């Protein structure tokens, strides 16, 4: 999980970020310190001198970062500043990428991060705003040993944040008691955070960089896999099988083929001492020959259960419900609802538009609807089919008043944008999923 704490210089963002990192046990990274360390690299200093000359040195001939900063603030749009920023950014990205690779959970402290590629990777975005700029300036004058004109110039050159894009905006009046309140509040919310990743979105076959349907959800210590179609296991960290619960919506190959990979992997990793707990597998009761085949696997480390439309399950505080839907005459097919303390996710599996009314009721007001959209209206399919169009998926989402619609189960050779374009004529907050798409709730 990647969390950003940002705000103007002197807003208190670093104090807040460090406290939050300590409270939740995350790695704290001050990106500015990475930038400052670049000036220890001879080639960076040489490039700065080439672009800005002797103006970056003090009277004793030593590099003066504040002097360089003043030039950058004054000329933020000049060609030489752009060239210098591009040059140093290459170094910084390598260091940040290394830190992201080495640490699973990170709090980033940086003013400029919204302008970078890392913005889309963030799970939470926290903006610190000072209630009183005069107090902020007093603190900066004491800390940075600069004059007020320098501070105002630095503010003027800073970026303008789109506050709607942040999860939290904290108005700082430099009161430690209030800071601790916000720390506790955000910490509690993070414990209930849900991670979602699409492992496969195509059907009935996958191409080079895609896979058949599979969706990974992590809630606290519990991991849930909704379907595991062909090729999808390669996008899962297969050595992290503890606390994994696999739910199969129906037993068509494109939805369960990789189940055997998980079963055998659990067996092998258990023998190596890398997996401690059996994976839990939940299957529809029919077709019985397929269920029996799965149950007959000997080289596995798993529990296998069956469910029907009356089944209700609890996994810690997570509640699971099932809705039987129309899709295939030769087997049971189910939509699946996942309910946490404050969030609801509904997965349709494969459905027919004949299920519209019951699906609207089942998904009513949910936070996320993961809905199949195999077909496109422009191809003139019959209204009632074994699958639905993107437009029909959007109609269900709108009538159910869901908060976000995730389209999936696409024909592998169709343009993804066509599905999104068709759905958005009916429902705005729509994403056409592709493999490795991730977000947090």
C-alpha angles and dihedrals in degrees: 000000000000118000127185125208111187143156141129120314108280094019091119095253095134094049090049094044093051093048092048092047091051093047096052098031098245128147111259116217123186102200092193089063088056088053092048092051090058090077088069087067108090095214092055093050091046090052091049091052091047091055102036105022125207091336089092093063130078127230091278093053095253122137110262114201092192091057091051089046092054091054091048092048093048095045101032093144098041121116094240092053091048090050092049092048091051091048095051093039091064089060093044094050091055091053094045092048090052092052091048090051093050099044128052098197121037140170111207120203111198140127097211102044093105087068094057139076089256092072091081092050095060122114095191132018119200122187120197114205122185114228091211124036093192091064089046091053092048090054093046093048089054095042102041100031093224134125128262093252090059091051093050090048090051091050092049092054093047122105124262112237124222097227093198089069094062127091092209135020113193119194105212120211090169092253112146093204092057091045090055090049091055091046091055093044094052092042091057091048092050091056088062094044115130122214118207129188130174110224097174134009108165133091149232089354137007133227130217100296100024141073141197120272119311132137126191121208125182119194113177107306093341124096123200127192117195105203124331109221128183115307096003096110091072090070092053123085090244094192090063099073100132113117091011119152117187120200119190114202093200138342103256110130095243088062103043110018095109092052089095090057091056092046095051093041090054089052094049096043092047089056089051091051093245098113121051103176131052116249113244117228122194119194137176112254094245151101082039094200091061093043090050091049091053092046091050093064108119101184098068141102101212148107115233122204134171128218140190136191092286095053119114120182136191123205103183102301093342118104122204124198133177135214120195111227139184116259114112129022094213099058147026115264127192144195112216129215123201116195124188129177092285109000137069126199122185125194116193100198108200114334147171124231086241083079094059099113097045091045091051089054093044094050098037110149095347120159095230131018114195100198133180114238104176096154140054123222092223090069090064099235116174112271091242111051140139087268136027136238126245088251091055091048089053091048091055090048092050096047091045089050092226120175099226133014120208112193119207146148094077130177100257096229097047122099109258092217091063092064092048094047092051094047095046091062085070107025126026106199096066133137124191100216124227130183114289094017107150136184142155132236 
